Amino acid sequence: MYSLLIDCSHKVNFIGLSNDMNNWIFKRNFHGQPFENLIENLKSALDDSSIDHSEISHFYTPDSPGSTLGIRVTQMMIQGLLNTCCLSAKVTHYNGLYLSALSLLEDTVDIAKNNYLITENGRHSWNVLKIDTSLKMKPEIHQYGLEDLSELQGYFYYIPQIKTWSDPKVDTNKLDYLPQRFLGSIKLISSLNIDTSLLSPTRNTYVKWNQG
């Protein structure tokens, strides 16, 4: 049986098919609105891999952050597959900012320094996730007001959302959002007892924003 990751939360959409969550059998990036292009690209991906819908046993898709439209369209399509041809499949919803931070922690970040991954949270605040060993125990997303990032001392990585209203008021290393790097992170959170309750959008900790 196969696992399918579908992520339409950012500017570039992604479909990836795996049989062990170690390696991709097939992966594809595509542009455009998910409600116009997702079904066609998914069908093409499965046809090219000679995989039938009924062989998919697990779906992975984000619930935040990112394009509300892209996230909802993807979840609706997956629900349709669950109701028709993938009746026994499971679904795992992930936080894309968190998996991106885990990828950075595993690959590039020096944990001896203060490192943060940030992205927009609407017009008036930033989602901030510190990249340290707490990511493997109880990660927590904080929200900072537009002018408040400078309160944090350290190095900032920045993944822009589709809609951006202002640049961060700190120096950043701008990164692309890359779901194709999530395989290792997904296996990690599946093997460890990680409390991800503080990654939910409704549970984010609001730090400070003073309206001017």
URZISUL-V868962 format. One record per residue. N is the residue number from 1. RES is the residue in one small letter. NEAR is the number of other ideal C-beta (glycine too) atoms within 12 Angstrom. Layout:
n->N res->RES near->NEAR
n->N res->RES near->NEAR
This chain:
n->1 res->m near->21
n->2 res->y near->29
n->3 res->s near->35
n->4 res->l near->43
n->5 res->l near->43
n->6 res->i near->43
n->7 res->d near->46
n->8 res->c near->42
n->9 res->s near->40
n->10 res->h near->35
n->11 res->k near->25
n->12 res->v near->28
n->13 res->n near->42
n->14 res->f near->40
n->15 res->i near->42
n->16 res->g near->36
n->17 res->l near->39
n->18 res->s near->32
n->19 res->n near->21
n->20 res->d near->17
n->21 res->m near->28
n->22 res->n near->14
n->23 res->n near->16
n->24 res->w near->28
n->25 res->i near->26
n->26 res->f near->27
n->27 res->k near->28
n->28 res->r near->31
n->29 res->n near->24
n->30 res->f near->26
n->31 res->h near->18
n->32 res->g near->18
n->33 res->q near->20
n->34 res->p near->37
n->35 res->f near->19
n->36 res->e near->16
n->37 res->n near->26
n->38 res->l near->35
n->39 res->i near->27
n->40 res->e near->20
n->41 res->n near->31
n->42 res->l near->36
n->43 res->k near->19
n->44 res->s near->18
n->45 res->a near->33
n->46 res->l near->29
n->47 res->d near->16
n->48 res->d near->16
n->49 res->s near->25
n->50 res->s near->12
n->51 res->i near->27
n->52 res->d near->18
n->53 res->h near->29
n->54 res->s near->17
n->55 res->e near->22
n->56 res->i near->35
n->57 res->s near->28
n->58 res->h near->29
n->59 res->f near->36
n->60 res->y near->39
n->61 res->t near->45
n->62 res->p near->39
n->63 res->d near->29
n->64 res->s near->36
n->65 res->p near->41
n->66 res->g near->40
n->67 res->s near->29
n->68 res->t near->21
n->69 res->l near->21
n->70 res->g near->40
n->71 res->i near->33
n->72 res->r near->22
n->73 res->v near->29
n->74 res->t near->42
n->75 res->q near->29
n->76 res->m near->21
n->77 res->m near->33
n->78 res->i near->38
n->79 res->q near->19
n->80 res->g near->20
n->81 res->l near->32
n->82 res->l near->24
n->83 res->n near->14
n->84 res->t near->14
n->85 res->c near->18
n->86 res->c near->28
n->87 res->l near->15
n->88 res->s near->16
n->89 res->a near->27
n->90 res->k near->19
n->91 res->v near->26
n->92 res->t near->28
n->93 res->h near->30
n->94 res->y near->37
n->95 res->n near->41
n->96 res->g near->44
n->97 res->l near->50
n->98 res->y near->45
n->99 res->l near->46
n->100 res->s near->44
n->101 res->a near->45
n->102 res->l near->38
n->103 res->s near->33
n->104 res->l near->35
n->105 res->l near->30
n->106 res->e near->24
n->107 res->d near->17
n->108 res->t near->20
n->109 res->v near->29
n->110 res->d near->14
n->111 res->i near->20
n->112 res->a near->11
n->113 res->k near->16
n->114 res->n near->20
n->115 res->n near->29
n->116 res->y near->39
n->117 res->l near->44
n->118 res->i near->44
n->119 res->t near->42
n->120 res->e near->31
n->121 res->n near->32
n->122 res->g near->22
n->123 res->r near->15
n->124 res->h near->21
n->125 res->s near->31
n->126 res->w near->45
n->127 res->n near->43
n->128 res->v near->42
n->129 res->l near->43
n->130 res->k near->36
n->131 res->i near->36
n->132 res->d near->25
n->133 res->t near->19
n->134 res->s near->23
n->135 res->l near->37
n->136 res->k near->23
n->137 res->m near->17
n->138 res->k near->20
n->139 res->p near->39
n->140 res->e near->29
n->141 res->i near->39
n->142 res->h near->31
n->143 res->q near->31
n->144 res->y near->34
n->145 res->g near->28
n->146 res->l near->26
n->147 res->e near->20
n->148 res->d near->23
n->149 res->l near->33
n->150 res->s near->18
n->151 res->e near->19
n->152 res->l near->27
n->153 res->q near->14
n->154 res->g near->26
n->155 res->y near->24
n->156 res->f near->33
n->157 res->y near->35
n->158 res->y near->32
n->159 res->i near->40
n->160 res->p near->30
n->161 res->q near->29
n->162 res->i near->25
n->163 res->k near->19
n->164 res->t near->20
n->165 res->w near->16
n->166 res->s near->18
n->167 res->d near->17
n->168 res->p near->32
n->169 res->k near->19
n->170 res->v near->25
n->171 res->d near->18
n->172 res->t near->24
n->173 res->n near->22
n->174 res->k near->17
n->175 res->l near->26
n->176 res->d near->19
n->177 res->y near->36
n->178 res->l near->26
n->179 res->p near->39
n->180 res->q near->28
n->181 res->r near->29
n->182 res->f near->40
n->183 res->l near->32
n->184 res->g near->23
n->185 res->s near->37
n->186 res->i near->38
n->187 res->k near->22
n->188 res->l near->27
n->189 res->i near->31
n->190 res->s near->24
n->191 res->s near->12
n->192 res->l near->18
n->193 res->n near->11
n->194 res->i near->26
n->195 res->d near->18
n->196 res->t near->33
n->197 res->s near->18
n->198 res->l near->25
n->199 res->l near->35
n->200 res->s near->22
n->201 res->p near->26
n->202 res->t near->13
n->203 res->r near->19
n->204 res->n near->29
n->205 res->t near->23
n->206 res->y near->22
n->207 res->v near->23
n->208 res->k near->21
n->209 res->w near->21
n->210 res->n near->13
n->211 res->q near->10
n->212 res->g near->7
